[in-house]
Amino acid sequence: MANIFIYGGCVTRDAFEHMKDDHVLVHYVARQSLVSAASPATTILSVDTLSTGFQNRSVRGDLQSSLHPSITRFAPKTDLFVFDLLSERLGVYRVPGGTYITKSVELAKTGLVATLPRAAIVIAFGTDEHFNLWKAAADALAARLRTAGLLDRALLFEVPWTDVTITGEVVPKFRGWDASHANKLYARYYAYMRSLGIRVVSVPEELALSTTSHKWGPSPYHFIDETYIWMKHQILGILESLAPSSAGPSVSA
């Protein structure tokens, strides 16, 4: 049994569903872009207004820039830090005072966007401005993982988007993007992560297929079970390779 810290979007979290009977989700940080996570916390009203605790926790964590403190807190219990870059697609708001907030659907549902200062601006994913901000945030993440002793225990999944389901249906587009466009935007982000010494594992393109039976419905980043099972085996393989030098719990499939 191993302790997994997950950061990112539903891609990695859904993969863990195929592991949850044998392994522990020690912590989960969702809907929080790296740019927001590396910026100072902000206080923009209470966010206990959404329909689920998960949504409230996600927005609250984003406003509080909870990722870095959480890494430090849970590092002693973490066997593997697993993450994806799905949340980066959302872009960020830049708020006066040097703070950034993830432009998430959950934030929009709180009604807080209407209360943002008029000087707040949107910085879209894939632009040079976003990428330059994100590179500094990626540097900060690598430094935090190194300090926490987790840099060698970090795994980033590079997951290509898809336009179709396994049975050939066209999936709803995110902001009108084709999969090829989204994948092109993401390419330099993954390349930069590799340059920082982060272990990056690429999901095979033949497994980048959605399905109408996905619990959240078909989308460019909701995949068939075989995709998540493949990701599970990558995680288990890395845990096995780390086991000889680990004082943590033993790993079982």
N, C-alpha and C positions, 0 to 999 in steps of 0.2 A: 504494500500500500504506500502511495506517495502523496505528498501535499502539493497541490498545484495552485499557483496564483495566476489568475487570468486578467488581462487588461485588453480592452478593445471593444469589438462588436460581437454580433451574434454568430459570426463564423466560428470563432474559437469556442465560444460558450456552447454552441450546439454540438461541437465535436466532443466536449466534455460529457454531454448527456450519454455518450456511449462508453463512458469510463466511470460514471458516478457510483456504480455499485462496488467498485474495487479501489477507488481513489478518492481523495478529499479535496474539495474546493476550499482552499484556506482563505481566499479573498477574491473578490471580483470588482473591478473598476470599469464602468461602462459609460459610453456617451461622453467621453472626456478627451478632447484632442490633446496632442502633446503640447501644442502652443498654449492652450489654456492651463494645462497641468504645470507648465514651467513658469507661469505668470503669477503675480501676487493674488492672493484670495480677495474676493470682493464681497460686499454685503448689499444685496439688492432685494430687500424684503424677505419674507418667509416663503418657502416653496412647498409647504404642506397643503397643496391645493389640487394635486393630480389624483387620478383614479386608483393608482396602485402605489404601494410602498416602494417598489423598484423604481418607478419613474421619479418619485420624490427624492429617493436616495441618489439617483443619477444626477439630477439637476443640482441638488445640494452639494454633492461631491465636486461637480464641475465648478460651481461658484466658489467653493472652498479650496480648489486646487489640491484635491486629496491624494492624488497618485503618489507623489514623492514621499509624503509622510507615511502612507500605507506601505510602500516598499520597505522603508526603514523598520516599521513596526512588525511586519510579517516575515521579514527576511530570515530570522532564526528558525521559523517553522516551514520555510518554503524549500521544496526540492527542485522545482522547476518554475520559472517565470515564463508564461506562454502568452504571446500577444499577436494582434493583427493591427492593420492600419485602417480598418473600415471606417472608424469615426472621423478620420481626417477628411473624408469626402464632404462633410457638412460645412467646412469652413469655420470662421470665427468672427465674432464681433470684437472690434477694438474699442474699448471704453476709456474715456479720459482718465488719466492717472496711471497709465501703463499696464492696464489689466486687459486680459482677453477672455472671452466666454465662447464656448462652443455653440454654434448656431444649430442647435438640435430641435427636433420636433417637440420633444418634451418641454424645452424652454419656451417654445412658442405657445404651447398649451397652457402654461402658467399665466399668460397675459403680461408677463414681466417685460416683454420686448417693447411694448408700448410705453413703458416707464423709463427706458434707456435714455440717457442724455442725447440731445439732438446731434451732438458731435460724434456719437458712436457711428462707426462705419463697418461695413462687411468686407472681410478679406476672403476672397474665394479660393477654394482648394485648386491647386494646379497653377496658379499664377506665380510669377517670380517673387512677388511680395510675400505670398504665403510660404513658398518654399524656403526663402531665406529666413523667415521667422521660425519655420519648422526645423531647419537644420540646427539652429541654436538650441531649440528645445530637444532635439534628438541627442545633441552633445550632452545636454544636462541629464537626460535619461541614462545614457551610457555611463556618465560619471556617477550617478546615483547607484546604478546596478553594481558598478565596480566597488564602490565604497561599502555596499551592503553584502559584498561577496557573491553576487548573483550574475555577474557578467558572463561567466562561463556556464551558467545555469539558466540562460535566457534563450528563448526560441521564438523567432518571428516567422509566421506563416505568410508567404507571398501567395495570395489567392486571386487568380484571374476571374474577372466578371464574365457573365454569360448573357446571351440574348435569348436563349431558348431553353425549354424544358427537355427532359429526356425523351419525351414523346413528340417533340417538334413544335409545341406551342410557343408563341412569342411572349416573353415575360414583360411586365410593365417596366418602363424605363425610369431610372432615377434622374430627375431634372432633364429628361430628354436625351441622356447620353447613351450612345451605343457602347457595347462592351469594349470594342476596340479603342474608342476614345478614352474611356475610363482607364483601361489598362495602360495606355500611352501616358496619361497624366501621372499614374502611380509609379512608372518605371524609375524615375530619378529618385523617388523617395526610398524605394527598396535598395537601389544602388548605394545611396548614401548610408543606409543602415549597415550594409555589408562593409563599407569603408571604415566603419567604427568598430569592426570586429564582432558585430552581432551575428549569431548563427541564424541564417535565413534558409528556410526550406520552402521550395516552390511546389505548390499543388499541380499535378499534371493537367494539361489543358483538356485531356479527354475526360477528366473528372469534373470539369467546370460545366455542370449541367444542373439546371433547376428542376423542380417537380411541382406539380399541382397538389401533391399530397403533403408538402411541407407544412408544418403546423402554423407557420406565419404566412403561408401562401407563396406562390412563385415570385421570384425577384432575381435581379442580376447576381445577388450574393446569398441566396437561399438555395442549398444544394441537396442532391440526392444523398441517401444514407451512405453509399459507398465512398463518397468524398470524406465524410466525417470519420468513417472507419479507417480510411487511409491515414487521415491526420492522427487519429488515435494511435496507430501503429508507429508513426514517426515519433510521437511523444514517448511511447513505451521504449522504443529503441534507444532514444537519447537518455532516458532514465537508466536503462541497463548499462549504458556506456559510462555513466557517472557513478554508478553504484559502488565500484571498488574504492573510490576516494570519499564516499559519503558516509557520514556517521548517522544519517537519517534512517527512516524506516526502509525496509526492504521493498522491492517493487514486485508486484504481481500483476498478471494480465487479467 
